[in-house]
Amino acid sequence: MKTGTILITGGTGLLGKGMGETAPKGVKILSLHQRDYAVEDDRAKHIVLDIRDKAKVDQLFASHDFDAVVHAAGIASVDYVERHYAESLESNLVGTLNVTSASRRAGCHFVYISTNAVFDGRSAPYAESAALNPVNKYGRLKAECERLVQETLKDYAIVRPILMYGWNHPVCRPNPATWILEKLMRGEAIQLVDDVFENPLYNIQCGEALWQIVRRRLSGTFHLAGRDVVNRVELGRQIAKTFGLDAGLIRPVTSKAFPDIASRPPNTSFVTRRMEKELGVKPIALEEGLGHMKAHARVKT
Ligand SMILES: NC(=O)c1ccc[n+]([C@@H]2O[C@H](COP(=O)([O-])OP(=O)(O)OC[C@H]3O[C@@H](n4cnc5c(N)ncnc54)[C@H](OP(=O)(O)O)[C@@H]3O)[C@@H](O)[C@H]2O)c1
């Protein structure tokens, strides 16, 4: 195994946290994020750098010799992208252009983090070769970034994680699991949709799979997901069960109850054969992932 430096852009996000927690011994991680906060972390060095700033990105690559770049930074909230498209274009598309250009010149292995949102959700389950047809602006931007990577780089992998859950870094946005958990712990009633399906991915498994790709310098496209295909109501009920909370607070609704948010593809669940066979990571059941979260709880339940 190589022991060089790996750059993770957006390393304080949920995916970056999963990578940090599963990092092989001896690997040096440089992680960047955009907002000005300090991170206590004995597994990675963290710096503040906005990837929209081409000169700063170029400077970073001039002063380091990266073996691989895992590019996860960007605006990952589907609804934020829908409402703030100009800002999202800069972060997600211009930022990706800056990072891919610097990586190409440096000749490092590039891992682009895409999403299940590149699919329209009408022909699940999706294998890596399925045709892209995003239904919202976030998905369209990610599909465009995939094309940018494919057309400008040689040594790359495209990784599409599906809806992720796990303990996020406290400074970063909550994910569906931590959001539901906090609401149920406060005894608040919540509406969850029963017509959007995914096979949710535990961020720790995401990290394990990504390290296989980085360590073995793999190329191609990989779908990462968990074992169970569920809608958000089923996700919420499993969270309630695992953490011993009141599932009666969950009110099932359809997506029509949220007319103001971006369209969601109805079922983007993934085929995980490549993840299992080529990466050697067997997707775990939702119950197991949530059980692991509970065992490593950062909050008292
Ligand atoms: N979470 C999911 O369910 C999911 C599912 C499928 C695909 N993905 C993809 O996985 C990747 C990571 O998602 P995530 O959920 O881990 O993200 P996240 O928790 O929202 O974190 C985003 C990260 O990107 C950084 N970032 C944003 N704009 C930046 C900029 N202009 N310059 C530098 N850093 C910037 C953020 O830094 P600050 O904290 O400083 O803002 C943060 O570290 C994304 O590409 C997303 O599209 C996520």
Ligand as a Chemical Component Dictionary entry (heavy atoms), coordinates in Angstrom:
data_LIG
# 
_chem_comp.id                   LIG 
_chem_comp.type                 NON-POLYMER 
_chem_comp.pdbx_formal_charge   0 
_chem_comp.three_letter_code    LIG 
# 
loop_
_chem_comp_atom.comp_id 
_chem_comp_atom.atom_id 
_chem_comp_atom.alt_atom_id 
_chem_comp_atom.type_symbol 
_chem_comp_atom.charge 
_chem_comp_atom.model_Cartn_x 
_chem_comp_atom.model_Cartn_y 
_chem_comp_atom.model_Cartn_z 
_chem_comp_atom.pdbx_ordinal 
LIG N1  N1  N 0  -24.782 13.096 1.894  1  
LIG C1  C1  C 0  -25.380 12.325 1.000  2  
LIG O1  O1  O 0  -26.411 11.675 1.286  3  
LIG C2  C2  C 0  -24.803 12.196 -0.383 4  
LIG C3  C3  C 0  -25.398 11.281 -1.260 5  
LIG C4  C4  C 0  -24.878 11.177 -2.547 6  
LIG C5  C5  C 0  -23.785 11.914 -2.935 7  
LIG N2  N2  N 1  -23.235 12.796 -2.060 8  
LIG C6  C6  C 0  -22.066 13.582 -2.508 9  
LIG O2  O2  O 0  -21.000 13.336 -1.610 10 
LIG C7  C7  C 0  -20.184 14.498 -1.476 11 
LIG C8  C8  C 0  -20.010 14.814 -0.011 12 
LIG O3  O3  O 0  -21.289 15.015 0.557  13 
LIG P1  P1  P 0  -21.441 15.291 2.116  14 
LIG O4  O4  O 0  -22.844 14.923 2.479  15 
LIG O5  O5  O -1 -20.299 14.685 2.831  16 
LIG O6  O6  O 0  -21.337 16.871 2.119  17 
LIG P2  P2  P 0  -21.587 17.879 3.330  18 
LIG O7  O7  O 0  -21.730 17.119 4.599  19 
LIG O8  O8  O 0  -22.664 18.814 2.906  20 
LIG O9  O9  O 0  -20.198 18.665 3.366  21 
LIG C9  C9  C 0  -19.775 19.420 2.263  22 
LIG C10 C10 C 0  -18.288 19.649 2.380  23 
LIG O10 O10 O 0  -17.857 20.389 1.230  24 
LIG C11 C11 C 0  -17.207 21.568 1.678  25 
LIG N3  N3  N 0  -17.385 22.630 0.694  26 
LIG C12 C12 C 0  -18.545 23.112 0.170  27 
LIG N4  N4  N 0  -18.290 24.094 -0.702 28 
LIG C13 C13 C 0  -16.931 24.244 -0.721 29 
LIG C14 C14 C 0  -16.043 25.116 -1.409 30 
LIG N5  N5  N 0  -16.509 26.030 -2.276 31 
LIG N6  N6  N 0  -14.714 25.006 -1.169 32 
LIG C15 C15 C 0  -14.248 24.088 -0.301 33 
LIG N7  N7  N 0  -15.024 23.237 0.384  34 
LIG C16 C16 C 0  -16.364 23.316 0.172  35 
LIG C17 C17 C 0  -17.858 21.872 3.012  36 
LIG O11 O11 O 0  -17.047 22.755 3.743  37 
LIG P3  P3  P 0  -17.703 23.756 4.857  38 
LIG O12 O12 O 0  -18.197 22.894 5.976  39 
LIG O13 O13 O 0  -16.567 24.607 5.232  40 
LIG O14 O14 O 0  -18.826 24.472 4.146  41 
LIG C18 C18 C 0  -17.913 20.465 3.609  42 
LIG O15 O15 O 0  -16.645 20.079 4.070  43 
LIG C19 C19 C 0  -20.875 15.603 -2.265 44 
LIG O16 O16 O 0  -20.191 15.746 -3.478 45 
LIG C20 C20 C 0  -22.282 15.087 -2.483 46 
LIG O17 O17 O 0  -22.800 15.570 -3.698 47 
LIG C21 C21 C 0  -23.711 12.953 -0.784 48 
# 
loop_
_chem_comp_bond.comp_id 
_chem_comp_bond.atom_id_1 
_chem_comp_bond.atom_id_2 
_chem_comp_bond.value_order 
_chem_comp_bond.pdbx_ordinal 
LIG N1  C1  SING 1  
LIG C1  O1  DOUB 2  
LIG C1  C2  SING 3  
LIG C2  C3  SING 4  
LIG C2  C21 DOUB 5  
LIG C3  C4  DOUB 6  
LIG C4  C5  SING 7  
LIG C5  N2  DOUB 8  
LIG N2  C6  SING 9  
LIG N2  C21 SING 10 
LIG C6  O2  SING 11 
LIG C6  C20 SING 12 
LIG O2  C7  SING 13 
LIG C7  C8  SING 14 
LIG C7  C19 SING 15 
LIG C8  O3  SING 16 
LIG O3  P1  SING 17 
LIG P1  O4  DOUB 18 
LIG P1  O5  SING 19 
LIG P1  O6  SING 20 
LIG O6  P2  SING 21 
LIG P2  O7  DOUB 22 
LIG P2  O8  SING 23 
LIG P2  O9  SING 24 
LIG O9  C9  SING 25 
LIG C9  C10 SING 26 
LIG C10 O10 SING 27 
LIG C10 C18 SING 28 
LIG O10 C11 SING 29 
LIG C11 N3  SING 30 
LIG C11 C17 SING 31 
LIG N3  C12 SING 32 
LIG N3  C16 SING 33 
LIG C12 N4  DOUB 34 
LIG N4  C13 SING 35 
LIG C13 C14 SING 36 
LIG C13 C16 DOUB 37 
LIG C14 N5  SING 38 
LIG C14 N6  DOUB 39 
LIG N6  C15 SING 40 
LIG C15 N7  DOUB 41 
LIG N7  C16 SING 42 
LIG C17 O11 SING 43 
LIG C17 C18 SING 44 
LIG O11 P3  SING 45 
LIG P3  O12 DOUB 46 
LIG P3  O13 SING 47 
LIG P3  O14 SING 48 
LIG C18 O15 SING 49 
LIG C19 O16 SING 50 
LIG C19 C20 SING 51 
LIG C20 O17 SING 52 
# 
